[in-house]
Amino acid sequence: MLYGLSYRKEDFSVRPYGTIARDRLGKDSEESDDIKKIAIIGPVYPYKGGIAHYTGLMTKAFKKKYDTSCISYSMQYPKIMFKKEQRDYSNKTFEIEDAQFLINTANPINWIISAYKIRKMNPDLIITQWWHPYFAPCYQWILGSLEGYRNVYINHNVLPHERFPLDRWLTKGTLSYGDYAIVHSKLDEDDLKKLLPKMKYSRTVIPTYSAFKLRDITRQEARKELGIEENEKMLLFFGLVRKYKGLPYLIKAMPKVIEEYPDIKLYVVGDFAGHKDEYMELIKENKVENNIVIRDGYVPDEEIQPYYTAADICVCPYESATQSAIVQVSFGFNLPVIATNVGGLPEVVTDGKTGYVVESMNPDALAEAIIKFYKEDKQAEFIANIKEEAPRFSWDHMVEVIEELVSR
């Protein structure tokens, strides 16, 4: 044994959930100790992406009530896996000044040292971000060595969007080192129950990402910055362009929309990851080149606000999803959303109230929703409803959900 990490065969197998907390407490985990110190494990500023933003905002929320440490990565992904720059220093809104960048996810010696340092912190509760089985070996070693420390997994995806052999086995083995779980969609709830039927969990919506409001700018000012006419109708598709996000269906919906509104523009803002040509070909096939504006590449945090402020509505035409931070970023800007009926999206977008929920992989349904939005002049009504629903998406509510979960 080294720094509390044993090299037993059973450390590589699936463990019965809840045994870790009971080992430490010496009693049933339902009789939980008072929580004073919390350690949150996950990516955080300056790492890019929605999960890094999520970790930062969650840490800030817990710091209001608890002695909270944020444990992040000295290296998140090896360059052979993720060749692009992984960090973005442009928006310090998400910065956790005392974050500790301890974990090298590809270095087993580092895992031993990181586990030792976390043990020295002696947290009452560990909260770990989970979204991909790549992290399985790292997390199993670290959390397996922290026997007796209660752990809550925040499941951004229980299983990955792009499936691969052994992903279920790796996920089950890793999540079995937790005592509790948070899921953000019915799909993730079902996956979790199949993998670990006895796991204690709560299902709740993703809180709103309002931290991208870095400046006090009006819709008119945002449109001027982007070169958009004041009266131009503007749709927004934002984020990494991946197959499961369904952009082809939105492109195919545009001809029908353009028949009603010839001057409408769809702004596609995000990184195509080398697959831009196939989308450009689809745009040409549908003869909508004059109505679609492409902004290819990563968008730094400081450049996000004008797009959401200028847009009339955000469209998330996903083929599949567990949930989407894009919806919550939109709501942070009081921007209505058209989403498809997949994963947890219908739980967040209230159909006919804060946007529309339509059938997935259906260009006609997308087109009809867009046309209805403009014909019935729904923008002001939807914005008012988004503001009314804001408490349901607060980070303070997320803290309360986790408090209730670990007190069971």
N, C-alpha and C positions, 0 to 999 in steps of 0.2 A: 504494500500500500504506500502511495506517495501523495502527500498533501490531501489525504482523505479519499483518493481515487483508487478503488480496488481494481485488480486485473482479473477478476473472476469471469468465468464463462457466462454466468447469468447477467452480467452487466450489458451483454449484447442482445439480450432477449427481451420480449415484451413482458412488462411487469404489471401486476394487478393495480389498477388505478387506486389512489388513495393511500397506498402503503407507505409512501415517503413521508407524508405529513404525520401519519399515526406513529411511525418510528420515532420521530422527533418529539411529538407531544406526549407520547406514552399513554395515549388515551384515544378514544374515538375522535376522528377529525371533525365531527359535528360539534364537539365542545372546543371551539376555536379560542385561542388566546386573543387578548387585545392586540390590535395592530398599531404599531407605532412607526416602524421602519419598513420601507418598501424599496425594493430594487427592481427597476424596469430594464429589461434586456431587449435591444433592437436597434435598428439604424436611426440616426438622428442627425440634424444639421452638423456638418455640411453635406451629408449624403443626400442624393437626389431622390425624388419620388414620393408618392403618396404615403407609403408606410413610414418613411422617415418623418414626414410632416405629422402623421398620426402619433408617432412615438413622442415627438417633441410636445405636441399639444396635450397628450395624455400626461406626460411628466409634469408639465406646468399645472395641470388641474390637480394632480395628487399632491404637489408641493404646497398647495393652499392649506392642506389639512394634515399632511404627514411628513416625516423626515424621509425624503425620497431621493434615491440615487439613480442615475441613468447610466447603464452599462452598454456601450456601443462597440463598434468594431474598429480595430486598427487596420484590418483588411476585410472588406465584405465579400467581394468576389475576386478570384484570380483574373488577371488580364486575359488569359487564354479563354475565359468564359465571357467576359464583359470587356470588350476592347475600348469602348468609349469612356470618357471621363465620368467617374462615379460621383464626383463632388460638385456642388454649386454653392459658392460663397456669397451670392448676390443678396440673399434675404435673411438677415439675422433675426427676423421675427421668430423663427423656429429654433433659435440657438438655446441650448441648455449650457450655461456657462461652466457648470461644474461637472459636465458629462465626462465619463472616463472611457477612453477608447482602448479597451483592453483586449478584445477577442479577435484573433486571427483565425478565420473560419476554416483555413486549410492547414493549420499547424497543430498537430496533436500535443506537442510539448507546451505550446501556448495555452491549450485548453486546460491542462493541468494547473498551470500558473494562474489562469483566470479564475478557475473554480476556487482555488485557494484564497485569492483576493476577495471574491464574493463571500466566501465563508467567513473571512475576517470581518466583513461588514456586519454579519449576523442579522440579516433582514428577517422580519416577521413574515413577509410575503414577497415572493418573486413573481413578476408579471413578464411573460415572454411573448414576443411577437412571432407568429408562425405563418408562413405563406408558401414555403417550397421545401421539398425533401432534400434539396442540396444541403440544408442546414442540419439534416438528421445526425450525421456522425458527430459533429461539433456539439450539438445540443445534448445528445445522449451521453457523451462523456462528461460535459459540464454538469448537467442537471442530475445525472446518475451519481456523481460524486457528492452532490449536495443533499444527501439523504437526511430527511427530517425537516427540510425547509419546504413550506407549502408553495406550490407553483400554480399560477393561472396562465393558461395559454390563450392569447388573443388570436383567434383564427381568421385571418384575412381571407385565406382559402384553406379549407381542410385538405383538399386535394388540388393539385396544380391545374391551371387551364390547359396546358399542353401535357397530356398524360404520357407516361412512359413505363416500361416494365419495372416492377418492384416499388412503384411509388406508394401503393397502399401499404405494403409491408414496412417501408421506411417511415411512413407517416404514423402508422399504428404504433410502431416501436418507440417513436419519439414522444407522441402524445401520451403514451402510457406513463411517462415520467411526470405527468401533471396530476393535480388533484381536482382542478376545476377548469372550465373552458368557457370562453365567450365566443359566440358565433353571431354573424350579422345577416344571415339569410336562412330561409327554410331549407334550401339546398344543402348548405353547410351543416345545418342541424341534422338532416337525414344522413349525410355522410358520416358525421361524428357518431351518431347512434349505431350505425352499422359497424364501425370500427371498434368503438368502446361503449357498449350499451349501458354500462353502469356509471359512466362519467357524469359528475354533477356539472351542469352548465346553465347558462342563461343566453337567450337570444334577444338581441337588441339592435337598433339601427346604428349606423355609423354617425357620430356627431358631425356637426357642420364645420367646414373649414373656412373660417372668416378671416384668417390671418394673412390672406393675400391682399387685403385692402391696405396697401402701403402708402397711398396718397389720397387726398381729397379731390377727386376729379369727377366731373359730371359726365353724363352720357354724351353730350355735345363735344366736350373736350376730348373724350376718349376716341370718338369717331374722327375728330380732326387729326389726332395723332396717327390713326391708322389709314387716313385718306379715304374715309367712308362718308358719303353724302348724308346729310341730316335726315332726309326722308327715305333713305334706302332701307329696304327690308333685309335684315341680316340674320342668317342662321349660323349656329356655331357647332362644329364637331371638334372636340378638343382632346388631346392626349395621345399616347403611343398608339400608332396605327397597327393593329394586329388583326388577324383573320376573324377571331371571335367577336370583335367589336362591330362587325357588320357594315362597314362603310360602303361596300358595293351596293347594298340595298338602298342606302340613302342616295347614292349617285343615280341609281335607276329610278328613284322617286322624283328626281328633279324635273324631268320633262313635263310631267303632269302638273307640278307646282308652277313651272314657268309659264304654262298655258294661262294660268290665272294671274300670275304676277311676273311679267316678262323681265322686270329689272331686279328681281330678288337675287341675293348673293349668299352662297354657302361658303363659309370660311372653314377650311380644314387645317387645323393648327396642331402640329405634332410631328414626331419622328417616325418616318416610314421604314426605318431600319433596312434600307437597301431595296425595298420592294415598291418604290414609287412608280416605276415604269408601268407595271400592270394596272395600277389605278389610273394613270394618265391615259392609257389605252381605253379603259372603260369609259372615262370621261369623254373621249373623242367619239367612241361608238354611240354614246347617247346624245352627242351634239350639245353638250352643256359647258363647253370650254369658257364661254363668256360669263357664265354664272357661278363658277366655282373658283375660289381663290385658294391657292396652296401655300402654306407656310411650313415647309419641311424642316425638321431638325428639332433638337431639344429647345424648349422655351424656358429661359431662366425665370425664377420666381418673380423678379422685379418687372418682367415684361408680361406677366399673365393678366394683370388687372384690366388693361384697356380692352382686351378681347371680351371679357365677361361683362364689362360695363357697357360696351358698345352694342352687344348683341341683343336681339329681341327674345330669342329662345335658344336653348341648348338641345341638341338632338343626340341621344344615345341609342343607336339602332342595333344593339348587341344581339348576336346569335345565341350567346350563352354568357352567363355571369353569375357570380355569387352575390356581389354587390359592386358599387362603383363610387369611388371618391369624387369622380367628376360631378356626379349629382350633388354631392354635399358642397363642393366648391361653388357650383352654380347657385345653390340656395344661400351660400354665404354672401353672394352678390345680389340676392333677391331675384335671381334669373329663373324663369320657368323652364321646365324640362319635358321633352317628349322622350319616353323610354319604352323599351319593349317589355313584354310580360315574361321575363326570364329571371331566375334567381331571386334575389332580394329587392330588385328594382321596384316591383309593385308595392312593396311594404314602405317604400320611402316616397315615391311619387304618388300623390293622391289623385287618381284619375278624375279629370274635370274640375279639379280644385287648385292644385299646384302645377299642373301640366296635364299631359295625356299619357296613358299606357296603351300600347297597341300590340298587335300580334307580331312576333318576331319573323324575320326573313320574308317580310311582306312589303314591297315597295309601295303598293297602292295604299296600304294602311298608313304608312308614314306620310305619304303625300296628302291624304285626306285629313290627317291630324294637323299638318302644317297649314293647309288651306283653311280649315275650320278655325284655327287660332287667329288668323288674320281677319277672316270674314266676320267672326263674332267679336272681334276686338277684345280679346281676353287678357291682354297683358296686365292692365291695371288690377283687374280682379285677382289674377293669379299671384301677383306680387303681394297684395294684401293678405292673401291666404298663406303664403310662405312666411310672412312675418308673424302671423297668428300661430303657426305651427312651430316656431323657433324653439320654445322650451323643450319640445320633444327631442330635439337634436343637440342639446347642450352637453358640454363636457362634464359639467357638474352632475348631470343625470347619469353619465357613464360611470363616474366614481361611485355613485349611489348603487348602481346595478352590481358592480363588483363587490362593494361592501355587503350587500344583501346576499350575494352568492356565497361568499366565504364564511358568512355567519350561519349558514344552514347546518 
